[in-house]
Amino acid sequence: MVFITKSNKIDEQEITSLYRLEGPALERKEARDRELEAIIKGEDQRILLVIGPCSSDNEEAVMDYAVAWQTCKSKSKDQIFIVMRVYTAKPRTNGDGYKGLMHQPDTHAAPSFVDGLKAVRHLHYRVITETGLTTADELLYPASLPYVEDLISYHTIWSAFS
């Protein structure tokens, strides 16, 4: 077996420097992460809802959804805790078909994992900074986590198969 290099190694620092949370947005995310941890540990009795579209590949549709959930979050914050599901990769058993924003951010262009990582960071950043919700994502490959771990609050690995 031979591996053929098709591109340069992905520069993790370059990718993670894009769309970084700062100031009040970072403080809000960190506070929500602490609340989420308390719920998962059973220290907070609110119901956890990880909810949102199955495929988050249309940024404006995702943002419309996020705004609607933000309104719901405000009305029910004492009973439920909402984490916006922003799943950006689509598992494909045989490898055929569209694999999601993470792999092909422009459906009219060739797949680009680097451009996909940038698009994913931008989408999570927008949901967090524009709505105050924190986000979840499905990571098909654990090696993707370092590129988004500062933005997502909850992640699954191949959740469609668990």
Disulfide bonds with the S-S distance in Angstrom:
none
